Amino acid sequence: MSFLKIRGFSAGYGKSVVLRNIDLDVDQGESVAVVGKNGAGKSTLLNSFFGGTTIKGGTIELGGVAIQNLPAYSAPKFGATISPQGRLVLPHLTIQENLLIGAASGRGGQWNLASVYELFPVLKERRDNPGTALSGGQQQMLAVGRALMGNPRVLLLDEPSEGLSPVLVDSLTETFNRIRETGTGILLVEQHLNLVRRVTQRFVVMSKGEIIDRGLTADIDTEQHRKALAF
């Protein structure tokens, strides 16, 4: 049984409908990508986990618990946390304080300051510095580490490669595969197909708020899927 299950989900902002009839699953320890052009509704889907949209219909379930109409803090409580687009590092807090905010849900598990610092040693070295004193790549590490501090069963990643060099994207690849190997599922919203190919097992393609294609990432470069990606 999939830990994350989205069925017939439609949502938007106010009276505007952005997402239409989304069906998507992510199992624990599985990595699934959501790809598509800007404006396809990818980030809107992730925002819907945290009360950021107006729900029009359908369900988002985490471990069998429907969260789509619950308060925004419910998703971390039931096992989904996010590394948001733009990282949203809090500027007046130190690196360590930014990380500790991620543990606010109180979920127990393998991720804590020690394990996050083991994954990202540079954060430990600079833990007393402001989070915004980090480079772009290091801020992405901080955003991921903060999300892991909530001990998610599924980690949501919104455009993690945005603004990063190819070398840093390579580093992210290794990091995300290590996270998945611990049993944490990943739902990756990403336009960088090289990262998608190296991190995920399955993918869906979104266009104009709908899923128009899906398949195994190993087959993403076939003619059928290339046509959907270009749509």
ABEGO torsion letter per residue (X at the ends): XBABBBBGBBBBBEABBABBGBBBBBBBGBBBBBBEBBGAGAAAAAAAAAGABBBAEEBBBBGGBBAAABBAAAAAAAGBBBBBBGGGBBAABBAAAAAAAAAAAGBBEABBAAAAAAABAAAAAAAABBAAABBAAAAAAAAAAAAAAAGBABBBBBGAABGBBAAAAAAAAAAAAAAAAAGBBBBBBBABAAAAAAABABBBBBBGGBBABBEBAAAAABAAAAAAAAX
